[in-house]
C-alpha cells in the first residue's frame, strides 16, 4: 500500500486487477449507465447506512471489525426507515421465493 501511495505511479488495468483494486471491469460504452445506477442506488440508501458501512469496512483487526460491523448494522434496525422496509417487504412477499429472487426490486418499489 505504501508503494502505491508514496510512489505515485500510474497502474494499468491488469495490475490494478492483480492488486485487488478493481471491483469489476465495465466496457466503455456501458460505463455511464453503470455509474448512474450505482449513484442512484447509493443516493437511495436510508440515512445512516453509508456511515455504518464505512465504519465496518477494512478494519485492521478482524475481531474489532466484526464488533464494528455488528454495532453499525444493529443501530440501523432501530431507525424508522428500517422498520418501514422490513414491514413493507414482508407485506409484499419478501419472504417468498419470488420475493427473494427480486428482493432489491421489491424493496426499491415500496411506497414511501
C-alpha positions in Angstrom: 0.0 0.0 0.0 2.8 2.4 0.8 4.4 1.8 -2.6 1.2 2.8 -4.3 0.5 5.8 -2.1 4.1 7.2 -1.9 5.4 6.1 -5.3 2.6 7.9 -7.1 2.9 5.7 -10.2 0.2 5.1 -12.7 -1.1 1.5 -12.9 -2.7 -0.3 -15.8 -5.9 -2.2 -15.6 -4.2 -5.6 -15.4 -2.0 -4.6 -12.5 -4.9 -2.9 -10.7 -6.9 -6.2 -11.0 -4.0 -8.3 -9.8 -3.6 -6.0 -6.7 -7.3 -6.3 -6.0 -8.1 -2.7 -6.6 -10.8 -3.3 -9.2 -14.3 -4.5 -8.3 -15.2 -5.1 -11.9 -14.3 -4.1 -15.4 -17.0 -2.3 -17.4 -16.9 -1.8 -21.2 -16.6 1.9 -22.0 -20.0 2.1 -23.8 -21.7 0.9 -20.6 -19.7 3.0 -18.1 -22.2 5.9 -17.9 -25.1 3.6 -17.2 -23.3 1.6 -14.6 -22.1 4.7 -12.8 -25.6 6.3 -12.9 -27.2 3.2 -11.5 -24.6 3.0 -8.7 -25.1 6.6 -7.8 -28.9 6.3 -7.7 -28.6 3.2 -5.5 -26.3 4.9 -3.1 -28.4 8.0 -3.1 -31.5 6.0 -2.2 -30.0 4.4 0.9 -31.6 5.3 4.2 -29.9 7.7 6.4 -27.0 6.2 8.4 -26.4 3.2 6.1 -23.4 4.7 4.3 -21.8 5.8 7.6 -22.4 2.3 9.1 -20.7 0.6 6.1 -17.7 3.0 6.3 -17.2 2.2 9.9 -17.4 -1.6 9.3 -15.2 -2.0 6.3 -11.5 -2.6 6.3 -10.6 -2.8 10.0 -7.1 -3.9 10.8 -8.2 -6.3 13.5 -10.9 -8.9 12.5 -12.5 -9.1 15.9 -12.7 -5.3 16.1 -14.1 -5.2 12.6 -16.8 -7.8 13.4 -17.7 -5.8 16.5 -17.9 -2.6 14.4 -20.0 -4.3 11.8 -22.4 -5.7 14.4 -22.8 -2.3 16.1 -23.2 -0.4 12.9 -25.9 -2.6 11.4 -27.7 -3.2 14.8 -28.1 0.6 15.1 -29.7 0.6 11.6 -32.6 -1.6 12.7 -33.6 1.0 15.3 -34.4 3.5 12.6 -37.9 4.1 11.3 -36.8 3.6 7.7 -35.6 0.1 8.6 -39.0 -0.8 10.1 -40.7 0.6 7.0 -38.6 -1.6 4.7 -38.9 -4.7 6.9 -42.7 -4.4 7.3 -43.2 -3.4 3.7 -41.0 -6.2 2.4 -42.8 -8.8 4.5 -46.2 -7.4 3.4 -45.2 -7.6 -0.2 -43.7 -11.1 -0.2 -40.0 -10.6 0.6 -40.0 -13.9 2.4 -41.3 -15.8 -0.6 -39.2 -17.5 -3.3 -40.2 -14.8 -5.9 -39.6 -12.0 -3.4 -36.1 -13.4 -2.6 -35.3 -13.5 -6.3 -36.0 -9.8 -6.8 -35.5 -8.5 -3.2 -33.8 -5.4 -4.4 -36.6 -4.5 -6.8 -39.2 -5.3 -4.3 -37.7 -3.1 -1.6 -37.0 -0.3 -4.0 -40.6 -0.4 -5.2 -42.1 0.1 -1.8 -44.1 3.2 -1.2 -42.8 5.9 0.9 
